[in-house]
Amino acid sequence: MYCVKCGVKLEDTEKMCPLCGTVVFHPDIKRDEVERLYPENNYPKQHINTFAAMIIITTLFLTPILITLLCDLKVNAAVTWSGYVMGALVLAYIMIVLPFWFKRPNPVIFVPCSFAALGGYLWYINFAVDGDWFLCFAFPLVTGIGLTVTAVVTLVKYLKHGMLYIFGGAILLLGILSPGLELLVNITFAIEKFSFWSIYPLVASLLMGGLLIFLAINKSFREKMERKFFI
C-alpha cells in the first residue's frame, strides 16, 4: 500500500502517511461520511447567454427562408414553391423556438398559438392550390383538435389532481370526434361510400378512456394496479 500523495510505502495498518500526513486510502478502512480523501470539485456554473442563442437560432431559420425566396423570385419571378418552404419554417419556428424567447413560457398560450399557425399554413396551401377544402375540412379539424389539446394542457397546468379524469376524457372526446372526421373527409373529397373506418379509433378510445376513468373512480383497483406494475 502506498500514499496517494507522496508515494511512500505504507503498512497495511497505517491510517495516515507518516511523511506527509495524508489520510490513507484503503477499501477495508471505514471512514466517517464527512471525511473526504480529495476536495470537492466546485466548478463555477456556466451561464448560457439565452438572448444570443435565440438570435443565432433565429438567424438559422431566416437564412433558408431568404435563400428559397430569392431563388424562387430569380427563377419564376414570383412566389411559387418557396411559399411552402417559408410557411413550414415559420410554422416550425412558432411551435418550437418562439416559446424559448420567454423565461417562463405558458403552454396555455403557446399551444393555441401553434394550432392557429398550423391553420394559417393550411389556409395558405389551400389558397396557393386554389382548393376548397380548408373551411369544410382543415379548419374544423384543426379547431377541434386544438381546442381539445388546449383544454387538456390548461387543466393539467392548473389542476393538481384528477389527471386520470382529464386524459381519459380527452381520449374519449377524440374518439367521439373520429366519426365526424370521417364525415368531413367524405363530404370534402366527394366519397359516396362510407367505409366506417372511424369505428376502430372510436372503440379503441372508448376502451382506453373508459379504463382511465374507471381507474380514477375505483381507488382500490387503481392501487392494486400500481402495486402490480410500478412497485
NORQUI-V30200 format. One record per pair of residues at least 12 apart in sequence whose C-alpha atoms are under 6 Angstrom apart, sorted by the first residue. I is the first residue (numbers start at 1). GAP is how many residues later the second one is. D is the distance in Angstrom with one decimal. If there is no record, write none. Layout:
BEGIN
<<I,GAP,D> <I,GAP,D>>
END
This chain:
BEGIN
<<65,21,5.3> <68,14,5.5> <69,13,5.6> <95,19,5.2> <108,46,5.6> <115,31,5.7> <137,47,5.8> <164,48,5.5> <164,52,5.6> <165,48,5.4> <168,41,4.0> <168,44,5.1> <168,45,5.5> <171,34,5.6> <171,38,5.2> <172,33,5.4> <172,34,5.6> <172,37,5.2> <175,26,5.9> <175,27,4.3> <175,30,5.0> <178,20,5.4> <179,19,5.2>>
END
